Amino acid sequence: MAALRRGRGNPQLNANGELVHLLSTEGLPRDVIEHILETAGTFLSVNDRDVKKVPLLRGKSVFNLFFENSTRTRTTFEIAAKRLSADVINLDIARSSAAKGESLLDTIANLSAMHADMFVVRHSESGAPYLIAQHCAPHVHVINAGDGRHAHPTQGLLDMYTIRHFKREFGGLVVAIVGDLVHSRVARSDIHALTTLGAAEVRAVGPKTLVPGDMKEMGVRVCHDMVEGLRDADVIIMLRLQNERMGGALLPSAGEFFKTFGLTPEKLAVAKPDAIVMHPGPINRGVEIDSAVADGTQSVILPQVTFGIAVRMAVMSIIAGNEA
């Protein structure tokens, strides 16, 4: 009965409480997140094989629908799907019917008629993957690869995998998320997942113009001073300045931001000696992070990318095995 209750009203879960879409880390039960992380661990060894494939999605068609550019995310989803033996179709949005005026739902209906099994969706409008999940055929699964300022759940999950890999447990951890939080869907996905997994404290660190007003309501400690935000932190997640989303003068300059909130070896020394430094990428050296830190011994930025493929393989394999 508990599974039935938790599945009801959550568009990501079926009536048995099983994952059928991945739209957000918000509302994901802890056991579902932990199942994804455990499954991802089993896929890491695939990277070391001569033939980097398993047959779990053989015969399935995965459509990458990127209405917004992201080479890194699309590439890792494509690699993940191919390693699961799926047929992958990358839709060229710039030349698609959507660019000619066709509605989003008409595009989805036509692609569904081509026997799609899974849509990986990145869209500039918050909520677009939810809309698609509500209107696609029952056998079709939807994965949110980033929507507006709302969510980027697979990035949040690969961040959780990275933290667990290096820190083992979430209980007792102090995690500082630093930079442009107001435009960051990654920050929101990380916060929801960290809260669910029992992190001791999550801090939102940045200038007042780049920290949204609802952070405290999300159970986050807001810090507008870098030293305060990093003191005794176990994990530091740096965020990119998203200049393309900034409509006004939210910062004096990139140089001024780096001086105050850029992560340098001196600022990193305020955190715990074994603190790890993360970044969802792409990184802007000399803006949010110093090269000495990005390439330093405490940086786990490149392992994040490797873990991301395994996490996306886990998500696709899990949802493909569950019926709506």
C-alpha positions as CSV (number, residue, x, y, z in Angstrom):
1,M,0.0,0.0,0.0
2,A,2.9,2.4,0.7
3,A,4.2,2.0,-2.8
4,L,0.7,2.6,-4.2
5,R,0.3,5.8,-2.1
6,R,3.7,7.2,-3.1
7,G,3.1,6.5,-6.8
8,R,-0.2,8.3,-6.8
9,G,0.1,11.9,-8.0
10,N,3.8,11.6,-8.9
11,P,4.1,11.6,-12.7
12,Q,7.5,10.0,-12.5
13,L,6.3,6.8,-10.8
14,N,3.7,4.2,-11.7
15,A,1.1,2.8,-9.3
16,N,3.7,0.4,-7.8
17,G,6.0,3.3,-7.0
18,E,8.5,2.3,-9.8
19,L,10.3,4.9,-11.9
20,V,8.8,5.3,-15.4
21,H,9.9,8.8,-16.2
22,L,12.8,10.9,-14.8
23,L,11.6,14.5,-14.7
24,S,13.1,15.9,-11.5
25,T,14.9,14.8,-8.3
26,E,12.2,16.7,-6.4
27,G,9.8,14.1,-5.0
28,L,11.9,11.1,-5.8
29,P,11.8,8.7,-2.9
30,R,15.2,7.9,-1.2
31,D,15.0,4.2,-2.1
32,V,14.5,5.1,-5.8
33,I,17.6,7.4,-5.8
34,E,19.6,4.8,-4.0
35,H,18.5,2.1,-6.5
36,I,19.7,4.4,-9.4
37,L,23.1,4.9,-7.7
38,E,23.6,1.2,-6.9
39,T,22.7,0.3,-10.5
40,A,25.1,2.9,-11.9
41,G,27.9,1.2,-9.9
42,T,27.3,-2.0,-11.8
43,F,27.7,-0.2,-15.2
44,L,31.1,1.3,-14.5
45,S,32.9,-1.9,-15.4
46,V,31.3,-1.7,-18.9
47,N,33.7,1.1,-19.6
48,D,36.7,-1.2,-19.1
49,R,35.5,-3.9,-21.6
50,D,36.8,-4.4,-25.0
51,V,33.2,-4.4,-26.3
52,K,31.5,-1.7,-24.3
53,K,28.0,-2.9,-24.7
54,V,25.2,-4.8,-22.7
55,P,22.0,-5.9,-24.4
56,L,19.5,-4.3,-22.0
57,L,17.9,-1.9,-24.5
58,R,18.4,-3.9,-27.6
59,G,15.6,-3.2,-30.0
60,K,14.6,0.0,-28.3
61,S,14.6,3.4,-29.9
62,V,15.9,6.4,-28.0
63,F,15.2,9.8,-29.4
64,N,17.4,12.7,-28.2
65,L,15.3,15.8,-28.5
66,F,17.6,18.8,-27.7
67,F,15.6,22.0,-28.3
68,E,18.5,23.7,-26.5
69,N,22.2,23.1,-27.2
70,S,24.3,21.0,-24.9
71,T,27.1,18.9,-26.6
72,R,28.3,17.3,-23.3
73,T,24.9,16.2,-22.1
74,R,23.6,14.9,-25.4
75,T,26.9,13.1,-26.1
76,T,26.8,11.3,-22.7
77,F,23.2,10.3,-23.2
78,E,24.0,9.0,-26.7
79,I,27.0,7.0,-25.4
80,A,24.9,5.6,-22.5
81,A,22.1,4.5,-24.9
82,K,24.5,2.9,-27.3
83,R,26.2,1.0,-24.6
84,L,22.8,-0.4,-23.6
85,S,22.5,-1.5,-27.3
86,A,19.6,0.9,-28.1
87,D,19.0,2.5,-31.5
88,V,19.7,6.3,-31.0
89,I,18.1,9.0,-33.1
90,N,19.5,12.6,-32.7
91,L,16.8,15.0,-33.9
92,D,18.2,18.0,-35.7
93,I,16.0,20.6,-34.1
94,A,17.3,23.5,-36.2
95,R,16.0,21.8,-39.3
96,S,13.0,20.0,-37.7
97,S,9.3,20.7,-38.1
98,A,9.4,22.4,-34.7
99,A,11.6,25.1,-36.3
100,K,8.9,25.5,-39.0
101,G,6.1,26.2,-36.5
102,E,4.9,22.7,-35.5
103,S,3.8,22.5,-31.9
104,L,5.8,20.6,-29.4
105,L,3.0,18.0,-28.9
106,D,2.5,17.5,-32.6
107,T,6.2,16.9,-32.9
108,I,6.0,14.3,-30.1
109,A,2.9,12.7,-31.7
110,N,4.7,12.2,-35.0
111,L,7.9,10.8,-33.4
112,S,5.8,8.5,-31.3
113,A,4.3,7.2,-34.5
114,M,7.8,6.2,-35.5
115,H,7.8,3.7,-32.6
116,A,9.9,5.7,-30.2
117,D,10.4,4.0,-26.8
118,M,12.2,6.8,-25.0
119,F,12.5,10.6,-25.3
120,V,15.5,12.4,-23.8
121,V,14.4,16.0,-23.7
122,R,16.3,19.2,-23.2
123,H,14.2,22.4,-23.5
124,S,14.6,26.1,-22.6
125,E,11.1,26.2,-21.2
126,S,10.6,24.9,-17.6
127,G,8.0,22.0,-17.6
128,A,8.3,20.9,-21.2
129,P,9.4,17.3,-20.3
130,Y,6.4,17.1,-17.9
131,L,4.1,18.1,-20.8
132,I,5.6,15.5,-23.0
133,A,5.3,12.8,-20.3
134,Q,1.6,13.7,-19.9
135,H,0.8,13.3,-23.6
136,C,3.0,10.5,-24.9
137,A,1.9,6.9,-25.4
138,P,1.9,4.8,-22.2
139,H,4.8,2.7,-23.3
140,V,7.0,5.8,-24.0
141,H,9.4,7.0,-21.3
142,V,10.7,10.5,-20.8
143,I,14.0,11.7,-19.3
144,N,14.5,15.4,-18.6
145,A,17.9,16.4,-19.8
146,G,17.4,20.0,-18.5
147,D,14.4,22.3,-18.6
148,G,14.7,26.0,-18.2
149,R,15.8,27.0,-14.7
150,H,13.8,24.1,-13.2
151,A,15.7,20.8,-13.2
152,H,18.5,18.7,-14.5
153,P,17.9,15.4,-12.7
154,T,20.6,13.2,-14.3
155,Q,23.2,15.8,-13.5
156,G,21.9,15.9,-9.9
157,L,22.1,12.1,-9.7
158,L,25.6,11.9,-11.2
159,D,26.6,14.5,-8.6
160,M,25.2,12.3,-5.9
161,Y,27.0,9.3,-7.3
162,T,30.3,11.3,-7.2
163,I,29.8,12.5,-3.7
164,R,28.9,8.9,-2.5
165,H,31.9,7.5,-4.3
166,F,34.4,9.8,-2.6
167,K,32.6,10.4,0.8
168,R,30.7,7.1,1.2
169,E,27.9,8.5,3.3
170,F,25.7,11.6,3.1
171,G,24.9,11.9,6.8
172,G,27.1,14.5,8.4
173,L,28.3,16.1,5.1
174,V,28.4,19.9,4.6
175,V,27.9,20.7,0.9
176,A,28.5,24.2,-0.4
177,I,26.9,25.1,-3.8
178,V,28.6,28.3,-5.1
179,G,27.9,30.8,-7.8
180,D,25.0,31.5,-10.1
181,L,22.2,29.7,-8.3
182,V,19.4,31.8,-9.6
183,H,19.8,30.4,-13.2
184,S,21.0,26.9,-12.2
185,R,18.7,23.9,-12.7
186,V,21.6,21.8,-11.5
187,A,21.6,23.5,-8.1
188,R,17.9,22.8,-7.6
189,S,18.3,19.1,-8.6
190,D,21.4,18.8,-6.3
191,I,19.5,20.5,-3.3
192,H,16.5,18.2,-3.6
193,A,18.7,15.1,-3.9
194,L,21.0,16.1,-1.0
195,T,18.1,16.8,1.2
196,T,16.4,13.5,0.4
197,L,19.7,11.6,1.0
198,G,20.3,13.2,4.4
199,A,23.1,15.7,4.0
200,A,23.7,17.5,7.3
201,E,23.8,21.0,5.7
202,V,23.5,22.4,2.2
203,R,24.8,26.0,1.7
204,A,23.9,28.3,-1.2
205,V,26.9,30.7,-1.6
206,G,26.9,33.7,-3.9
207,P,26.1,37.4,-4.4
208,K,22.6,38.5,-3.5
209,T,21.7,39.0,-7.1
210,L,22.5,35.3,-8.0
211,V,20.9,33.5,-5.0
212,P,17.1,33.1,-5.4
213,G,14.8,34.0,-2.6
214,D,13.3,30.6,-2.1
215,M,16.6,28.9,-1.0
216,K,15.8,29.1,2.7
217,E,12.4,27.6,2.1
218,M,14.2,24.6,0.5
219,G,16.1,24.1,3.8
220,V,19.3,25.7,2.5
221,R,21.6,28.0,4.5
222,V,22.3,31.1,2.4
223,C,25.8,32.7,2.6
224,H,26.8,35.8,0.8
225,D,30.4,35.6,2.1
226,M,32.7,33.0,0.5
227,V,34.7,32.3,3.6
228,E,31.5,31.7,5.6
229,G,30.1,29.5,2.9
230,L,33.2,27.3,2.5
231,R,34.3,27.0,6.1
232,D,34.6,23.3,7.1
233,A,32.8,22.1,3.9
234,D,33.2,18.5,2.8
235,V,32.0,19.1,-0.8
236,I,32.1,22.2,-2.9
237,I,30.0,22.4,-6.1
238,M,30.9,25.3,-8.3
239,L,28.4,26.6,-10.9
240,R,29.0,28.3,-14.2
241,L,28.0,31.9,-14.6
242,Q,25.2,31.6,-17.1
243,N,25.6,34.9,-18.9
244,E,23.3,33.8,-21.7
245,R,20.4,33.7,-19.2
246,M,21.1,37.0,-17.6
247,G,18.7,39.7,-18.8
248,G,20.3,42.6,-16.8
249,A,23.5,43.7,-15.0
250,L,23.5,41.2,-12.2
251,L,27.2,41.5,-11.7
252,P,29.8,44.3,-12.0
253,S,32.1,42.1,-14.1
254,A,33.4,38.6,-14.4
255,G,36.6,39.7,-12.9
256,E,34.9,41.2,-9.9
257,F,32.9,37.9,-9.4
258,F,36.1,35.9,-9.5
259,K,37.8,38.1,-7.0
260,T,34.9,37.6,-4.5
261,F,33.4,34.2,-5.3
262,G,35.9,32.5,-7.6
263,L,37.4,29.3,-6.1
264,T,41.1,29.8,-5.6
265,P,43.6,27.6,-3.6
266,E,43.4,30.2,-0.8
267,K,39.6,30.1,-0.5
268,L,39.7,26.3,-0.8
269,A,41.9,26.1,2.2
270,V,39.0,27.3,4.4
271,A,37.2,24.0,3.6
272,K,38.1,20.7,5.1
273,P,41.5,19.3,4.0
274,D,39.8,16.4,2.2
275,A,37.1,18.4,0.6
276,I,36.3,17.6,-3.0
277,V,35.6,20.1,-5.7
278,M,32.9,19.5,-8.3
279,H,31.6,21.4,-11.3
280,P,28.8,20.4,-13.8
281,G,30.8,21.9,-16.7
282,P,31.6,23.5,-18.9
283,I,34.0,25.3,-16.6
284,N,35.1,28.9,-17.1
285,R,38.7,29.2,-15.8
286,G,39.4,32.5,-14.1
287,V,35.7,33.2,-13.7
288,E,34.3,30.8,-11.2
289,I,37.3,28.6,-10.7
290,D,41.1,28.9,-10.8
291,S,43.0,26.5,-13.0
292,A,45.1,25.4,-10.0
293,V,41.9,24.2,-8.3
294,A,40.2,22.8,-11.4
295,D,43.3,20.7,-12.2
296,G,44.3,20.1,-8.5
297,T,44.3,17.0,-6.4
298,Q,40.9,17.8,-4.8
299,S,39.1,18.3,-8.1
300,V,36.8,15.4,-9.2
301,I,35.4,17.2,-12.2
302,L,36.6,14.6,-14.7
303,P,35.4,11.6,-12.7
304,Q,31.9,13.3,-12.7
305,V,31.9,13.0,-16.5
306,T,32.8,9.3,-16.4
307,F,30.2,8.6,-13.7
308,G,27.6,10.5,-15.7
309,I,27.6,7.9,-18.4
310,A,27.0,5.1,-15.9
311,V,24.3,7.0,-14.1
312,R,22.4,7.7,-17.4
313,M,22.8,4.0,-18.3
314,A,21.2,3.2,-15.0
315,V,18.3,5.6,-15.4
316,M,17.5,4.4,-18.9
317,S,17.7,0.7,-18.0
318,I,15.5,1.1,-14.9
319,I,12.7,3.0,-16.6
320,A,12.7,0.8,-19.6
321,G,12.1,-2.1,-17.4
322,N,9.0,-0.6,-15.7
323,E,5.5,-0.3,-17.2
324,A,3.4,2.8,-16.8
